[in-house]
Amino acid sequence: MSEIAEKYRGLITLVRDLYGAGAIPLHEPRFQGNEKRYLADCIDSTFVSSVGAYVTRFEDMMREITGAQAAIATVNGTAALHMALILAGVRDGDEVITQPLSFVATCNAIAYLRAHPVFVDVEHDTLSMSPGALRTFLEENAERRGGENFNRKTGRRIQAVVPMHTFGLPGRVEAIRDICAARNITLIEDAAESLGSHIGAKHTGTFGGLGTFSFNGNKTVTSGGGGCIVTDDPKLAARGKHLTTTAKTAHAWDFHHDQVGYNYRLPNLNAALACAQLEQLPAFLANKRETAARYAQYCSAAGIPFLAERNGARSNYWLNAVLTASRKERDALLAYSHAAGVIARPAWILMPQLPAFAAACKGPLENAQWLADRVVCLPSSVRPAH
Ligand SMILES: *Cc1c(COP(=O)(O)O)cnc(C)c1O
């Protein structure tokens, strides 16, 4: 413990400087704008449920923020992923290539379709899918038949690739897009963590055929619960809106549904909260950037590796993270910080180590394991206005 205290005491002091006294959560929401006003307005209107003006406004704001041609509000980020996979044509028995280092929602959405996640490694610096690992996996395992790609070993069709921008750090998704385009595989970006993160001037989530976002309570911006699908394809957008809203055909009174649809609609009440939060996104991003700079500066002086955005990309710094020297040191730091009331967290247990995905096909996952053993996420909430 004393060695850990020696190395990390200053970092915990910095967390206290940033966030003050008491227990400090990893990421808590901040309501400093029009939240109460819009919620009251929503209640007064009686349109609290699955239709309402705030849903439309939320979708308009998401189009504006991301630059995508279309945005479809959903009840959460997992539903957005599930629907994006459906829109990408993923079917029972298909394979979807994704990364082992992610929140379980990415794989769950694949499993809902009785499709199979396939894992390729992440990069050291972005913690997101490695284009090199993807290319190697496809070269070694995929064969093309009639414009489609099949895994030679399993015989299954490879229908989509789903990278994730870990902690908001933009991955090398331009390179992944090119690999997918050359093979005619749909790219879906899980941008749940990267609202406000850009590569050059382009928003994450807009590089592939579809992108998905989450507005869960722990994300940069929250609607209580909520999600969004973005796409530039008007046909996919229309189909996505239709399927997420029970596949009801427009009629003044008839309840006609032309196929099995989903009740994945975002309630207007949640959309009202989302609109108020999205108005504050620029201020939240500036605040988080300042926090990241404080962490980065301290870590650089203290010789602790800090996970920073890559050149040419701009992270939202949803979560700030450092690399410890080993799994043992990681666990000691987590115990030390928790004892000090600072709720630091490790990265996720790798997906193929969860029972549901243990049998999955995978490439070498050295970077993912190396990172999972060492990453510690630090408190990263927007610091409150004084
Ligand atoms: C938060 C998150 C989601 C979606 O989560 P919901 O709670 O369903 O909104 C999906 N993928 C990743 C990587 C996430 O972090």
The ligand as an SDF file (V2000), in Angstrom:
LIG
                    3D

 15 15  0  0  0  0  0  0  0  0999 V2000
  -23.2190    3.1400  -22.7470 C   0  0  0  0  0  0  0  0  0  0  0  0
  -22.8340    2.2680  -23.8660 C   0  0  0  0  0  0  0  0  0  0  0  0
  -23.7830    1.6760  -24.7310 C   0  0  0  0  0  0  0  0  0  0  0  0
  -25.2650    1.8340  -24.6360 C   0  0  0  0  0  0  0  0  0  0  0  0
  -25.7710    1.8580  -23.3930 O   0  0  0  0  0  0  0  0  0  0  0  0
  -27.2670    2.1560  -22.9630 P   0  0  0  0  0  0  0  0  0  0  0  0
  -27.1410    2.0880  -21.4960 O   0  0  0  0  0  0  0  0  0  0  0  0
  -28.1230    1.0910  -23.5460 O   0  0  0  0  0  0  0  0  0  0  0  0
  -27.6890    3.5080  -23.4320 O   0  0  0  0  0  0  0  0  0  0  0  0
  -23.3130    0.9160  -25.7710 C   0  0  0  0  0  0  0  0  0  0  0  0
  -22.0010    0.7290  -25.9860 N   0  0  0  0  0  0  0  0  0  0  0  0
  -21.0710    1.2960  -25.2000 C   0  0  0  0  0  0  0  0  0  0  0  0
  -19.6380    1.0750  -25.5180 C   0  0  0  0  0  0  0  0  0  0  0  0
  -21.4430    2.0640  -24.1030 C   0  0  0  0  0  0  0  0  0  0  0  0
  -20.5040    2.6000  -23.3180 O   0  0  0  0  0  0  0  0  0  0  0  0
  1  2  1  0
  2  3  1  0
  2 14  2  0
  3  4  1  0
  3 10  2  0
  4  5  1  0
  5  6  1  0
  6  7  2  0
  6  8  1  0
  6  9  1  0
 10 11  1  0
 11 12  2  0
 12 13  1  0
 12 14  1  0
 14 15  1  0
M  END
$$$$
